[in-house]
């Protein structure tokens, strides 16, 4: 697996643990729902700025999103 796929799986796991839909996470983070889906599938090379926005929306430190990657 690639780091993008690993990150996407991690993001999806945290999102589902919090019972959030992709649409709700997108709304909370200021990102588009299709972008969130593409990140979860490992199709987008997400920027640090967007990782930060997702971490805030999920109420987790950035390190939790990056845990066990690669």
PDB file of N, CA, C, O and CB in Angstrom:
ATOM      1  N   UNK A   1       0.832  -1.190   0.000  1.00  0.00           N
ATOM      2  CA  UNK A   1       0.000   0.000   0.000  1.00  0.00           C
ATOM      3  C   UNK A   1       0.872   1.247   0.000  1.00  0.00           C
ATOM      4  O   UNK A   1       2.007   1.240   0.477  1.00  0.00           O
ATOM      5  CB  UNK A   1      -0.944   0.002   1.209  1.00  0.00           C
ATOM      6  N   UNK A   2       0.311   2.305  -0.544  1.00  0.00           N
ATOM      7  CA  UNK A   2       1.039   3.571  -0.562  1.00  0.00           C
ATOM      8  C   UNK A   2       0.692   4.388   0.677  1.00  0.00           C
ATOM      9  O   UNK A   2      -0.276   4.098   1.379  1.00  0.00           O
ATOM     10  CB  UNK A   2       0.719   4.370  -1.844  1.00  0.00           C
ATOM     11  N   UNK A   3       1.479   5.386   0.924  1.00  0.00           N
ATOM     12  CA  UNK A   3       1.221   6.265   2.071  1.00  0.00           C
ATOM     13  C   UNK A   3      -0.118   6.992   1.898  1.00  0.00           C
ATOM     14  O   UNK A   3      -0.797   7.281   2.883  1.00  0.00           O
ATOM     15  CB  UNK A   3       2.373   7.293   2.240  1.00  0.00           C
ATOM     16  N   UNK A   4      -0.495   7.287   0.653  1.00  0.00           N
ATOM     17  CA  UNK A   4      -1.783   7.939   0.408  1.00  0.00           C
ATOM     18  C   UNK A   4      -2.942   7.018   0.788  1.00  0.00           C
ATOM     19  O   UNK A   4      -3.923   7.457   1.388  1.00  0.00           O
ATOM     20  CB  UNK A   4      -1.901   8.356  -1.068  1.00  0.00           C
ATOM     21  N   UNK A   5      -2.819   5.753   0.437  1.00  0.00           N
ATOM     22  CA  UNK A   5      -3.851   4.774   0.793  1.00  0.00           C
ATOM     23  C   UNK A   5      -3.891   4.570   2.297  1.00  0.00           C
ATOM     24  O   UNK A   5      -4.967   4.507   2.892  1.00  0.00           O
ATOM     25  CB  UNK A   5      -3.599   3.431   0.083  1.00  0.00           C
ATOM     26  N   UNK A   6      -2.726   4.469   2.910  1.00  0.00           N
ATOM     27  CA  UNK A   6      -2.657   4.314   4.372  1.00  0.00           C
ATOM     28  C   UNK A   6      -3.316   5.496   5.078  1.00  0.00           C
ATOM     29  O   UNK A   6      -4.075   5.317   6.031  1.00  0.00           O
ATOM     30  CB  UNK A   6      -1.191   4.176   4.832  1.00  0.00           C
ATOM     31  N   UNK A   7      -3.017   6.714   4.599  1.00  0.00           N
ATOM     32  CA  UNK A   7      -3.619   7.900   5.199  1.00  0.00           C
ATOM     33  C   UNK A   7      -5.132   7.873   5.021  1.00  0.00           C
ATOM     34  O   UNK A   7      -5.877   8.179   5.952  1.00  0.00           O
ATOM     35  CB  UNK A   7      -3.030   9.179   4.581  1.00  0.00           C
ATOM     36  N   UNK A   8      -5.579   7.510   3.836  1.00  0.00           N
ATOM     37  CA  UNK A   8      -7.008   7.450   3.569  1.00  0.00           C
ATOM     38  C   UNK A   8      -7.730   6.472   4.471  1.00  0.00           C
ATOM     39  O   UNK A   8      -8.819   6.765   4.964  1.00  0.00           O
ATOM     40  CB  UNK A   8      -7.245   7.081   2.139  1.00  0.00           C
ATOM     41  N   UNK A   9      -7.127   5.301   4.693  1.00  0.00           N
ATOM     42  CA  UNK A   9      -7.725   4.312   5.599  1.00  0.00           C
ATOM     43  C   UNK A   9      -7.777   4.849   7.027  1.00  0.00           C
ATOM     44  O   UNK A   9      -8.761   4.648   7.739  1.00  0.00           O
ATOM     45  CB  UNK A   9      -6.929   2.989   5.560  1.00  0.00           C
ATOM     46  N   UNK A  10      -6.725   5.525   7.432  1.00  0.00           N
ATOM     47  CA  UNK A  10      -6.674   6.100   8.788  1.00  0.00           C
ATOM     48  C   UNK A  10      -7.754   7.166   8.949  1.00  0.00           C
ATOM     49  O   UNK A  10      -8.467   7.190   9.952  1.00  0.00           O
ATOM     50  CB  UNK A  10      -5.273   6.709   9.077  1.00  0.00           C
ATOM     51  N   UNK A  11      -7.871   8.040   7.960  1.00  0.00           N
ATOM     52  CA  UNK A  11      -8.886   9.090   7.997  1.00  0.00           C
ATOM     53  C   UNK A  11     -10.285   8.488   8.086  1.00  0.00           C
ATOM     54  O   UNK A  11     -11.105   8.919   8.897  1.00  0.00           O
ATOM     55  CB  UNK A  11      -8.774   9.988   6.758  1.00  0.00           C
ATOM     56  N   UNK A  12     -10.547   7.499   7.255  1.00  0.00           N
ATOM     57  CA  UNK A  12     -11.871   6.866   7.252  1.00  0.00           C
ATOM     58  C   UNK A  12     -12.164   6.200   8.592  1.00  0.00           C
ATOM     59  O   UNK A  12     -13.282   6.291   9.099  1.00  0.00           O
ATOM     60  CB  UNK A  12     -11.970   5.833   6.119  1.00  0.00           C
ATOM     61  N   UNK A  13     -11.172   5.534   9.164  1.00  0.00           N
ATOM     62  CA  UNK A  13     -11.366   4.862  10.455  1.00  0.00           C
ATOM     63  C   UNK A  13     -11.732   5.870  11.543  1.00  0.00           C
ATOM     64  O   UNK A  13     -12.650   5.635  12.329  1.00  0.00           O
ATOM     65  CB  UNK A  13     -10.095   4.087  10.857  1.00  0.00           C
ATOM     66  N   UNK A  14     -11.018   6.981  11.586  1.00  0.00           N
ATOM     67  CA  UNK A  14     -11.296   7.997  12.605  1.00  0.00           C
ATOM     68  C   UNK A  14     -12.665   8.628  12.352  1.00  0.00           C
ATOM     69  O   UNK A  14     -13.427   8.866  13.289  1.00  0.00           O
ATOM     70  CB  UNK A  14     -10.189   9.087  12.611  1.00  0.00           C
ATOM     71  N   UNK A  15     -12.969   8.895  11.090  1.00  0.00           N
ATOM     72  CA  UNK A  15     -14.266   9.488  10.756  1.00  0.00           C
ATOM     73  C   UNK A  15     -15.410   8.567  11.168  1.00  0.00           C
ATOM     74  O   UNK A  15     -16.395   9.026  11.745  1.00  0.00           O
ATOM     75  CB  UNK A  15     -14.346   9.790   9.251  1.00  0.00           C
ATOM     76  N   UNK A  16     -15.292   7.285  10.879  1.00  0.00           N
ATOM     77  CA  UNK A  16     -16.377   6.359  11.215  1.00  0.00           C
ATOM     78  C   UNK A  16     -16.470   6.123  12.718  1.00  0.00           C
ATOM     79  O   UNK A  16     -17.565   5.907  13.239  1.00  0.00           O
ATOM     80  CB  UNK A  16     -16.178   5.030  10.494  1.00  0.00           C
ATOM     81  N   UNK A  17     -15.339   6.159  13.426  1.00  0.00           N
ATOM     82  CA  UNK A  17     -15.366   6.054  14.892  1.00  0.00           C
ATOM     83  C   UNK A  17     -16.198   7.175  15.503  1.00  0.00           C
ATOM     84  O   UNK A  17     -16.814   7.008  16.556  1.00  0.00           O
ATOM     85  CB  UNK A  17     -13.937   6.091  15.463  1.00  0.00           C
ATOM     86  N   UNK A  18     -16.206   8.308  14.830  1.00  0.00           N
ATOM     87  CA  UNK A  18     -16.945   9.474  15.321  1.00  0.00           C
ATOM     88  C   UNK A  18     -18.340   9.588  14.703  1.00  0.00           C
ATOM     89  O   UNK A  18     -19.028  10.595  14.872  1.00  0.00           O
ATOM     90  CB  UNK A  18     -16.158  10.740  15.034  1.00  0.00           C
ATOM     91  N   UNK A  19     -18.739   8.545  13.991  1.00  0.00           N
ATOM     92  CA  UNK A  19     -20.069   8.468  13.362  1.00  0.00           C
ATOM     93  C   UNK A  19     -20.358   9.656  12.447  1.00  0.00           C
ATOM     94  O   UNK A  19     -21.467  10.191  12.425  1.00  0.00           O
ATOM     95  CB  UNK A  19     -21.145   8.384  14.433  1.00  0.00           C
ATOM     96  N   UNK A  20     -19.339  10.052  11.698  1.00  0.00           N
ATOM     97  CA  UNK A  20     -19.501  11.149  10.755  1.00  0.00           C
ATOM     98  C   UNK A  20     -19.567  10.615   9.334  1.00  0.00           C
ATOM     99  O   UNK A  20     -18.852   9.677   8.983  1.00  0.00           O
ATOM    100  CB  UNK A  20     -18.355  12.159  10.896  1.00  0.00           C
ATOM    101  N   UNK A  21     -20.429  11.216   8.512  1.00  0.00           N
ATOM    102  CA  UNK A  21     -20.434  10.909   7.092  1.00  0.00           C
ATOM    103  C   UNK A  21     -19.338  11.707   6.410  1.00  0.00           C
ATOM    104  O   UNK A  21     -18.814  12.663   6.982  1.00  0.00           O
ATOM    105  CB  UNK A  21     -21.811  11.211   6.460  1.00  0.00           C
ATOM    106  N   UNK A  22     -18.992  11.321   5.194  1.00  0.00           N
ATOM    107  CA  UNK A  22     -18.037  12.123   4.435  1.00  0.00           C
ATOM    108  C   UNK A  22     -18.579  13.534   4.244  1.00  0.00           C
ATOM    109  O   UNK A  22     -17.829  14.507   4.310  1.00  0.00           O
ATOM    110  CB  UNK A  22     -17.737  11.471   3.069  1.00  0.00           C
ATOM    111  N   UNK A  23     -19.873  13.639   4.009  1.00  0.00           N
ATOM    112  CA  UNK A  23     -20.492  14.939   3.808  1.00  0.00           C
ATOM    113  C   UNK A  23     -20.355  15.824   5.052  1.00  0.00           C
ATOM    114  O   UNK A  23     -20.028  17.005   4.937  1.00  0.00           O
ATOM    115  CB  UNK A  23     -21.965  14.767   3.445  1.00  0.00           C
ATOM    116  N   UNK A  24     -20.600  15.264   6.226  1.00  0.00           N
ATOM    117  CA  UNK A  24     -20.498  16.035   7.465  1.00  0.00           C
ATOM    118  C   UNK A  24     -19.054  16.429   7.737  1.00  0.00           C
ATOM    119  O   UNK A  24     -18.789  17.558   8.150  1.00  0.00           O
ATOM    120  CB  UNK A  24     -21.060  15.233   8.647  1.00  0.00           C
ATOM    121  N   UNK A  25     -18.113  15.509   7.511  1.00  0.00           N
ATOM    122  CA  UNK A  25     -16.700  15.845   7.706  1.00  0.00           C
ATOM    123  C   UNK A  25     -16.281  16.944   6.744  1.00  0.00           C
ATOM    124  O   UNK A  25     -15.542  17.854   7.121  1.00  0.00           O
ATOM    125  CB  UNK A  25     -15.811  14.602   7.515  1.00  0.00           C
ATOM    126  N   UNK A  26     -16.745  16.865   5.511  1.00  0.00           N
ATOM    127  CA  UNK A  26     -16.433  17.901   4.534  1.00  0.00           C
ATOM    128  C   UNK A  26     -16.961  19.253   4.999  1.00  0.00           C
ATOM    129  O   UNK A  26     -16.266  20.266   4.911  1.00  0.00           O
ATOM    130  CB  UNK A  26     -17.021  17.543   3.163  1.00  0.00           C
ATOM    131  N   UNK A  27     -18.183  19.260   5.491  1.00  0.00           N
ATOM    132  CA  UNK A  27     -18.792  20.501   5.987  1.00  0.00           C
ATOM    133  C   UNK A  27     -17.993  21.077   7.153  1.00  0.00           C
ATOM    134  O   UNK A  27     -17.712  22.275   7.187  1.00  0.00           O
ATOM    135  CB  UNK A  27     -20.246  20.250   6.420  1.00  0.00           C
ATOM    136  N   UNK A  28     -17.632  20.229   8.100  1.00  0.00           N
ATOM    137  CA  UNK A  28     -16.894  20.681   9.277  1.00  0.00           C
ATOM    138  C   UNK A  28     -15.490  21.183   8.941  1.00  0.00           C
ATOM    139  O   UNK A  28     -14.965  22.077   9.604  1.00  0.00           O
ATOM    140  CB  UNK A  28     -16.801  19.559  10.282  1.00  0.00           C
ATOM    141  N   UNK A  29     -14.893  20.598   7.909  1.00  0.00           N
ATOM    142  CA  UNK A  29     -13.510  20.941   7.566  1.00  0.00           C
ATOM    143  C   UNK A  29     -13.401  22.012   6.487  1.00  0.00           C
ATOM    144  O   UNK A  29     -12.314  22.528   6.231  1.00  0.00           O
ATOM    145  CB  UNK A  29     -12.782  19.709   7.113  1.00  0.00           C
ATOM    146  N   UNK A  30     -14.522  22.348   5.856  1.00  0.00           N
ATOM    147  CA  UNK A  30     -14.481  23.328   4.780  1.00  0.00           C
ATOM    148  C   UNK A  30     -13.981  22.765   3.464  1.00  0.00           C
ATOM    149  O   UNK A  30     -13.606  23.515   2.563  1.00  0.00           O
ATOM    150  CB  UNK A  30     -13.623  24.472   5.181  1.00  0.00           C
ATOM    151  N   UNK A  31     -13.975  21.441   3.351  1.00  0.00           N
ATOM    152  CA  UNK A  31     -13.541  20.775   2.127  1.00  0.00           C
ATOM    153  C   UNK A  31     -14.760  20.220   1.395  1.00  0.00           C
ATOM    154  O   UNK A  31     -15.849  20.151   1.964  1.00  0.00           O
ATOM    155  CB  UNK A  31     -12.524  19.642   2.440  1.00  0.00           C
ATOM    156  N   UNK A  32     -14.581  19.829   0.151  1.00  0.00           N
ATOM    157  CA  UNK A  32     -15.686  19.262  -0.628  1.00  0.00           C
ATOM    158  C   UNK A  32     -15.812  17.770  -0.335  1.00  0.00           C
ATOM    159  O   UNK A  32     -14.809  17.094  -0.107  1.00  0.00           O
ATOM    160  CB  UNK A  32     -15.471  19.501  -2.147  1.00  0.00           C
ATOM    161  N   UNK A  33     -17.044  17.256  -0.341  1.00  0.00           N
ATOM    162  CA  UNK A  33     -17.284  15.851  -0.041  1.00  0.00           C
ATOM    163  C   UNK A  33     -16.543  14.929  -1.013  1.00  0.00           C
ATOM    164  O   UNK A  33     -15.998  13.908  -0.595  1.00  0.00           O
ATOM    165  CB  UNK A  33     -18.779  15.558  -0.080  1.00  0.00           C
ATOM    166  N   UNK A  34     -16.516  15.272  -2.290  1.00  0.00           N
ATOM    167  CA  UNK A  34     -15.825  14.409  -3.247  1.00  0.00           C
ATOM    168  C   UNK A  34     -14.315  14.394  -2.992  1.00  0.00           C
ATOM    169  O   UNK A  34     -13.647  13.390  -3.242  1.00  0.00           O
ATOM    170  CB  UNK A  34     -16.112  14.871  -4.682  1.00  0.00           C
ATOM    171  N   UNK A  35     -13.788  15.504  -2.496  1.00  0.00           N
ATOM    172  CA  UNK A  35     -12.370  15.562  -2.149  1.00  0.00           C
ATOM    173  C   UNK A  35     -12.083  14.638  -0.963  1.00  0.00           C
ATOM    174  O   UNK A  35     -11.111  13.883  -0.982  1.00  0.00           O
ATOM    175  CB  UNK A  35     -11.948  17.017  -1.818  1.00  0.00           C
ATOM    176  N   UNK A  36     -12.930  14.699   0.066  1.00  0.00           N
ATOM    177  CA  UNK A  36     -12.759  13.819   1.229  1.00  0.00           C
ATOM    178  C   UNK A  36     -12.805  12.358   0.791  1.00  0.00           C
ATOM    179  O   UNK A  36     -11.992  11.554   1.247  1.00  0.00           O
ATOM    180  CB  UNK A  36     -13.852  14.097   2.297  1.00  0.00           C
ATOM    181  N   UNK A  37     -13.735  12.005  -0.079  1.00  0.00           N
ATOM    182  CA  UNK A  37     -13.830  10.633  -0.582  1.00  0.00           C
ATOM    183  C   UNK A  37     -12.585  10.216  -1.335  1.00  0.00           C
ATOM    184  O   UNK A  37     -12.098   9.098  -1.167  1.00  0.00           O
ATOM    185  CB  UNK A  37     -15.036  10.486  -1.480  1.00  0.00           C
ATOM    186  N   UNK A  38     -12.065  11.110  -2.167  1.00  0.00           N
ATOM    187  CA  UNK A  38     -10.853  10.811  -2.931  1.00  0.00           C
ATOM    188  C   UNK A  38      -9.653  10.630  -2.015  1.00  0.00           C
ATOM    189  O   UNK A  38      -8.806   9.773  -2.266  1.00  0.00           O
ATOM    190  CB  UNK A  38     -10.573  11.921  -3.941  1.00  0.00           C
ATOM    191  N   UNK A  39      -9.573  11.430  -0.953  1.00  0.00           N
ATOM    192  CA  UNK A  39      -8.486  11.283   0.023  1.00  0.00           C
ATOM    193  C   UNK A  39      -8.609   9.931   0.716  1.00  0.00           C
ATOM    194  O   UNK A  39      -7.613   9.225   0.880  1.00  0.00           O
ATOM    195  CB  UNK A  39      -8.512  12.439   1.069  1.00  0.00           C
ATOM    196  N   UNK A  40      -9.820   9.565   1.124  1.00  0.00           N
ATOM    197  CA  UNK A  40     -10.021   8.277   1.804  1.00  0.00           C
ATOM    198  C   UNK A  40      -9.668   7.093   0.898  1.00  0.00           C
ATOM    199  O   UNK A  40      -9.248   6.045   1.390  1.00  0.00           O
ATOM    200  CB  UNK A  40     -11.475   8.151   2.277  1.00  0.00           C
ATOM    201  N   UNK A  41      -9.832   7.247  -0.405  1.00  0.00           N
ATOM    202  CA  UNK A  41      -9.490   6.175  -1.345  1.00  0.00           C
ATOM    203  C   UNK A  41      -8.021   6.211  -1.770  1.00  0.00           C
ATOM    204  O   UNK A  41      -7.573   5.353  -2.531  1.00  0.00           O
ATOM    205  CB  UNK A  41     -10.374   6.267  -2.573  1.00  0.00           C
ATOM    206  N   UNK A  42      -7.272   7.206  -1.277  1.00  0.00           N
ATOM    207  CA  UNK A  42      -5.857   7.316  -1.616  1.00  0.00           C
ATOM    208  C   UNK A  42      -5.616   7.874  -3.001  1.00  0.00           C
ATOM    209  O   UNK A  42      -4.547   7.665  -3.575  1.00  0.00           O
ATOM    210  CB  UNK A  42      -5.205   5.983  -1.504  1.00  0.00           C
ATOM    211  N   UNK A  43      -6.595   8.584  -3.549  1.00  0.00           N
ATOM    212  CA  UNK A  43      -6.493   9.124  -4.899  1.00  0.00           C
ATOM    213  C   UNK A  43      -5.944  10.547  -4.936  1.00  0.00           C
ATOM    214  O   UNK A  43      -5.573  11.031  -6.005  1.00  0.00           O
ATOM    215  CB  UNK A  43      -7.840   9.091  -5.556  1.00  0.00           C
ATOM    216  N   UNK A  44      -5.886  11.218  -3.803  1.00  0.00           N
ATOM    217  CA  UNK A  44      -5.413  12.602  -3.748  1.00  0.00           C
ATOM    218  C   UNK A  44      -4.205  12.705  -2.826  1.00  0.00           C
ATOM    219  O   UNK A  44      -4.152  12.078  -1.768  1.00  0.00           O
ATOM    220  CB  UNK A  44      -6.538  13.548  -3.271  1.00  0.00           C
ATOM    221  N   UNK A  45      -3.250  13.503  -3.248  1.00  0.00           N
ATOM    222  CA  UNK A  45      -2.085  13.799  -2.417  1.00  0.00           C
ATOM    223  C   UNK A  45      -2.438  15.026  -1.579  1.00  0.00           C
ATOM    224  O   UNK A  45      -2.276  16.163  -2.020  1.00  0.00           O
ATOM    225  CB  UNK A  45      -0.782  14.043  -3.291  1.00  0.00           C
ATOM    226  N   UNK A  46      -2.913  14.781  -0.393  1.00  0.00           N
ATOM    227  CA  UNK A  46      -3.470  15.827   0.473  1.00  0.00           C
ATOM    228  C   UNK A  46      -2.378  16.765   0.985  1.00  0.00           C
ATOM    229  O   UNK A  46      -1.266  16.336   1.292  1.00  0.00           O
ATOM    230  CB  UNK A  46      -4.215  15.197   1.657  1.00  0.00           C
ATOM    231  N   UNK A  47      -2.713  18.034   1.071  1.00  0.00           N
ATOM    232  CA  UNK A  47      -1.768  19.029   1.567  1.00  0.00           C
ATOM    233  C   UNK A  47      -1.793  19.077   3.095  1.00  0.00           C
ATOM    234  O   UNK A  47      -2.744  18.629   3.737  1.00  0.00           O
ATOM    235  CB  UNK A  47      -2.089  20.418   0.981  1.00  0.00           C
ATOM    236  N   UNK A  48      -0.744  19.621   3.641  1.00  0.00           N
ATOM    237  CA  UNK A  48      -0.662  19.794   5.090  1.00  0.00           C
ATOM    238  C   UNK A  48      -1.794  20.695   5.587  1.00  0.00           C
ATOM    239  O   UNK A  48      -2.352  20.467   6.661  1.00  0.00           O
ATOM    240  CB  UNK A  48       0.707  20.384   5.486  1.00  0.00           C
ATOM    241  N   UNK A  49      -2.124  21.709   4.807  1.00  0.00           N
ATOM    242  CA  UNK A  49      -3.219  22.617   5.156  1.00  0.00           C
ATOM    243  C   UNK A  49      -4.534  21.846   5.294  1.00  0.00           C
ATOM    244  O   UNK A  49      -5.299  22.096   6.226  1.00  0.00           O
ATOM    245  CB  UNK A  49      -3.359  23.731   4.092  1.00  0.00           C
ATOM    246  N   UNK A  50      -4.804  20.920   4.385  1.00  0.00           N
ATOM    247  CA  UNK A  50      -6.038  20.145   4.447  1.00  0.00           C
ATOM    248  C   UNK A  50      -5.996  19.078   5.536  1.00  0.00           C
ATOM    249  O   UNK A  50      -7.029  18.757   6.123  1.00  0.00           O
ATOM    250  CB  UNK A  50      -6.310  19.497   3.108  1.00  0.00           C
ATOM    251  N   UNK A  51      -4.818  18.524   5.812  1.00  0.00           N
ATOM    252  CA  UNK A  51      -4.675  17.603   6.946  1.00  0.00           C
ATOM    253  C   UNK A  51      -5.030  18.352   8.230  1.00  0.00           C
ATOM    254  O   UNK A  51      -5.730  17.823   9.094  1.00  0.00           O
ATOM    255  CB  UNK A  51      -3.218  17.016   7.024  1.00  0.00           C
ATOM    256  N   UNK A  52      -4.548  19.568   8.343  1.00  0.00           N
ATOM    257  CA  UNK A  52      -4.841  20.398   9.513  1.00  0.00           C
ATOM    258  C   UNK A  52      -6.344  20.653   9.634  1.00  0.00           C
ATOM    259  O   UNK A  52      -6.901  20.544  10.727  1.00  0.00           O
ATOM    260  CB  UNK A  52      -4.080  21.735   9.429  1.00  0.00           C
ATOM    261  N   UNK A  53      -6.998  20.986   8.535  1.00  0.00           N
ATOM    262  CA  UNK A  53      -8.444  21.243   8.545  1.00  0.00           C
ATOM    263  C   UNK A  53      -9.217  19.998   8.976  1.00  0.00           C
ATOM    264  O   UNK A  53     -10.182  20.100   9.733  1.00  0.00           O
ATOM    265  CB  UNK A  53      -8.919  21.703   7.153  1.00  0.00           C
ATOM    266  N   UNK A  54      -8.802  18.835   8.504  1.00  0.00           N
ATOM    267  CA  UNK A  54      -9.470  17.584   8.892  1.00  0.00           C
ATOM    268  C   UNK A  54      -9.233  17.276  10.366  1.00  0.00           C
ATOM    269  O   UNK A  54     -10.149  16.836  11.060  1.00  0.00           O
ATOM    270  CB  UNK A  54      -8.973  16.413   8.024  1.00  0.00           C
ATOM    271  N   UNK A  55      -8.026  17.502  10.844  1.00  0.00           N
ATOM    272  CA  UNK A  55      -7.721  17.254  12.259  1.00  0.00           C
ATOM    273  C   UNK A  55      -8.589  18.126  13.160  1.00  0.00           C
ATOM    274  O   UNK A  55      -9.110  17.655  14.170  1.00  0.00           O
ATOM    275  CB  UNK A  55      -6.230  17.518  12.547  1.00  0.00           C
ATOM    276  N   UNK A  56      -8.741  19.380  12.798  1.00  0.00           N
ATOM    277  CA  UNK A  56      -9.594  20.276  13.575  1.00  0.00           C
ATOM    278  C   UNK A  56     -11.041  19.783  13.544  1.00  0.00           C
ATOM    279  O   UNK A  56     -11.705  19.727  14.579  1.00  0.00           O
ATOM    280  CB  UNK A  56      -9.503  21.722  13.033  1.00  0.00           C
ATOM    281  N   UNK A  57     -11.524  19.427  12.353  1.00  0.00           N
ATOM    282  CA  UNK A  57     -12.903  18.960  12.211  1.00  0.00           C
ATOM    283  C   UNK A  57     -13.157  17.682  13.008  1.00  0.00           C
ATOM    284  O   UNK A  57     -14.249  17.486  13.543  1.00  0.00           O
ATOM    285  CB  UNK A  57     -13.225  18.725  10.743  1.00  0.00           C
ATOM    286  N   UNK A  58     -12.151  16.816  13.084  1.00  0.00           N
ATOM    287  CA  UNK A  58     -12.278  15.554  13.819  1.00  0.00           C
ATOM    288  C   UNK A  58     -11.917  15.699  15.300  1.00  0.00           C
ATOM    289  O   UNK A  58     -12.100  14.771  16.089  1.00  0.00           O
ATOM    290  CB  UNK A  58     -11.394  14.493  13.181  1.00  0.00           C
ATOM    291  N   UNK A  59     -11.404  16.873  15.661  1.00  0.00           N
ATOM    292  CA  UNK A  59     -10.985  17.144  17.039  1.00  0.00           C
ATOM    293  C   UNK A  59      -9.901  16.166  17.508  1.00  0.00           C
ATOM    294  O   UNK A  59      -9.968  15.604  18.601  1.00  0.00           O
ATOM    295  CB  UNK A  59     -12.193  17.071  17.977  1.00  0.00           C
ATOM    296  N   UNK A  60      -8.899  15.986  16.634  1.00  0.00           N
ATOM    297  CA  UNK A  60      -7.759  15.126  16.954  1.00  0.00           C
ATOM    298  C   UNK A  60      -6.476  15.881  16.606  1.00  0.00           C
ATOM    299  O   UNK A  60      -6.498  16.764  15.748  1.00  0.00           O
ATOM    300  CB  UNK A  60      -7.838  13.759  16.180  1.00  0.00           C
ATOM    301  N   UNK A  61      -5.366  15.550  17.253  1.00  0.00           N
ATOM    302  CA  UNK A  61      -4.099  16.142  16.837  1.00  0.00           C
ATOM    303  C   UNK A  61      -3.699  15.593  15.465  1.00  0.00           C
ATOM    304  O   UNK A  61      -4.055  14.467  15.118  1.00  0.00           O
ATOM    305  CB  UNK A  61      -2.990  15.858  17.886  1.00  0.00           C
ATOM    306  N   UNK A  62      -2.969  16.377  14.698  1.00  0.00           N
ATOM    307  CA  UNK A  62      -2.504  15.926  13.386  1.00  0.00           C
ATOM    308  C   UNK A  62      -1.754  14.601  13.520  1.00  0.00           C
ATOM    309  O   UNK A  62      -1.849  13.744  12.641  1.00  0.00           O
ATOM    310  CB  UNK A  62      -1.598  16.995  12.730  1.00  0.00           C
ATOM    311  N   UNK A  63      -1.024  14.434  14.595  1.00  0.00           N
ATOM    312  CA  UNK A  63      -0.243  13.207  14.783  1.00  0.00           C
ATOM    313  C   UNK A  63      -1.122  11.959  14.782  1.00  0.00           C
ATOM    314  O   UNK A  63      -0.673  10.887  14.376  1.00  0.00           O
ATOM    315  CB  UNK A  63       0.537  13.280  16.087  1.00  0.00           C
ATOM    316  N   UNK A  64      -2.363  12.089  15.229  1.00  0.00           N
ATOM    317  CA  UNK A  64      -3.254  10.930  15.214  1.00  0.00           C
ATOM    318  C   UNK A  64      -3.620  10.524  13.790  1.00  0.00           C
ATOM    319  O   UNK A  64      -3.777   9.337  13.503  1.00  0.00           O
ATOM    320  CB  UNK A  64      -4.521  11.228  16.011  1.00  0.00           C
ATOM    321  N   UNK A  65      -3.754  11.492  12.908  1.00  0.00           N
ATOM    322  CA  UNK A  65      -4.036  11.178  11.507  1.00  0.00           C
ATOM    323  C   UNK A  65      -2.827  10.546  10.821  1.00  0.00           C
ATOM    324  O   UNK A  65      -2.981   9.767   9.881  1.00  0.00           O
ATOM    325  CB  UNK A  65      -4.460  12.442  10.757  1.00  0.00           C
ATOM    326  N   UNK A  66      -1.640  10.877  11.285  1.00  0.00           N
ATOM    327  CA  UNK A  66      -0.418  10.389  10.649  1.00  0.00           C
ATOM    328  C   UNK A  66       0.156   9.139  11.305  1.00  0.00           C
ATOM    329  O   UNK A  66       1.171   8.605  10.858  1.00  0.00           O
ATOM    330  CB  UNK A  66       0.614  11.467  10.661  1.00  0.00           C
ATOM    331  N   UNK A  67      -0.493   8.680  12.359  1.00  0.00           N
ATOM    332  CA  UNK A  67      -0.005   7.531  13.127  1.00  0.00           C
ATOM    333  C   UNK A  67       0.066   6.268  12.265  1.00  0.00           C
ATOM    334  O   UNK A  67      -0.869   5.945  11.532  1.00  0.00           O
ATOM    335  CB  UNK A  67      -0.909   7.284  14.341  1.00  0.00           C
ATOM    336  N   UNK A  68       1.186   5.570  12.368  1.00  0.00           N
ATOM    337  CA  UNK A  68       1.389   4.267  11.702  1.00  0.00           C
ATOM    338  C   UNK A  68       1.316   4.325  10.193  1.00  0.00           C
ATOM    339  O   UNK A  68       0.853   3.370   9.568  1.00  0.00           O
ATOM    340  CB  UNK A  68       0.376   3.289  12.189  1.00  0.00           C
ATOM    341  N   UNK A  69       1.758   5.415   9.585  1.00  0.00           N
ATOM    342  CA  UNK A  69       1.770   5.509   8.130  1.00  0.00           C
ATOM    343  C   UNK A  69       3.100   5.003   7.583  1.00  0.00           C
ATOM    344  O   UNK A  69       4.145   5.098   8.228  1.00  0.00           O
ATOM    345  CB  UNK A  69       1.516   6.961   7.676  1.00  0.00           C
ATOM    346  N   UNK A  70       3.022   4.465   6.377  1.00  0.00           N
ATOM    347  CA  UNK A  70       4.230   4.052   5.682  1.00  0.00           C
ATOM    348  C   UNK A  70       4.727   2.780   6.206  1.00  0.00           C
ATOM    349  O   UNK A  70       5.746   2.274   5.736  1.00  0.00           O
ATOM    350  CB  UNK A  70       5.290   5.076   5.779  1.00  0.00           C
TER     351      UNK A  70
END
